[in-house]
Amino acid sequence: QVQLVESGGGLVQPGGSLRLSCAASGITFSRCSMGWYRQAPGKERELVTRVGSYGTLQYADFVRDRTTITRDNAKNTVYLQMDSLKPEDTAVYYCKLRVNHSALEYWGQGTQVSVSS
């Protein structure tokens, strides 16, 4: 059974930083691409960033230069480092795993990020 467990969300002031983690189990992590998405109230879920199994990176324009995604295959974990946070970054952040060469994908339960003074 595939499980994704996110952690690291919370309340931070504008300009602050957070690091989210997503730990995967029940799957060969190194053969999967990993992504972070977010969903703000009343809005659709949107891609923040993702990293392929070979390290290919993709970032949304709204977080470019403020966000870094990294993966540690030895720990089956993907990280999202977010800096210079803005109130508009407030959302529930989800990680998604997609199995290479397959339509199989799995979502974590989400972690709330709130940016407010």
GIRA-V509852 format. One record per helix or strand of 3 or more residues. SS is the DSSP state (A for helix, B for strand). FROM is the first residue (numbers start at 1). TO is the last residue. Records with the same first field share a line. If there is no record, write none. Layout:
BEGIN
SS: FROM-TO  FROM-TO
END
This chain:
BEGIN
B: 3-7  10-12  18-25  32-39  46-51  57-59  67-72  77-82  91-99  105-107  111-115
A: 29-31  87-89
END
